[in-house]
Amino acid sequence: MLYIRLTLSTLRYRAFNYPAQLVLVPLIGAIAAGNTAVIKPSEQAPNSAAIITQIVESALDPEAYAVVNGGIPESTELLNQKFDKICYTGNAAVGRIIAAAAAKHLTPVLLEL
């Protein structure tokens, strides 16, 4: 498998309450900075996640940008991977899980709780 690393590889978990805004605005910043990104939209907003997936897959380089849809199993698998930074917007309980998983790789975390 080929991995392309531009500057930083970032994992972005986003909440359900403003799914498009909380995903696409930070993604624009990642693109502008030359970073790769994996986006994990909330499974609680499946229609928004489907549209975000369609936009990202049709408009961006799949070697640099990806969307992972799903629930706890997919989230757990993502957290087992090494990223340069993890950004999470959501509740404190999941924030603790993400912080603990990131600590195993000494990955910096931005938590918006």
Secondary structure as GFF3:
##gff-version 3
##sequence-region A 1 113
A	DSSP	beta_strand	9	13	.	.	.	ID=ss1
A	DSSP	alpha_helix	19	32	.	.	.	ID=ss2
A	DSSP	beta_strand	36	40	.	.	.	ID=ss3
A	DSSP	alpha_helix	46	59	.	.	.	ID=ss4
A	DSSP	beta_strand	65	67	.	.	.	ID=ss5
A	DSSP	alpha_helix	72	79	.	.	.	ID=ss6
A	DSSP	beta_strand	85	89	.	.	.	ID=ss7
A	DSSP	alpha_helix	92	104	.	.	.	ID=ss8
A	DSSP	beta_strand	109	112	.	.	.	ID=ss9
###
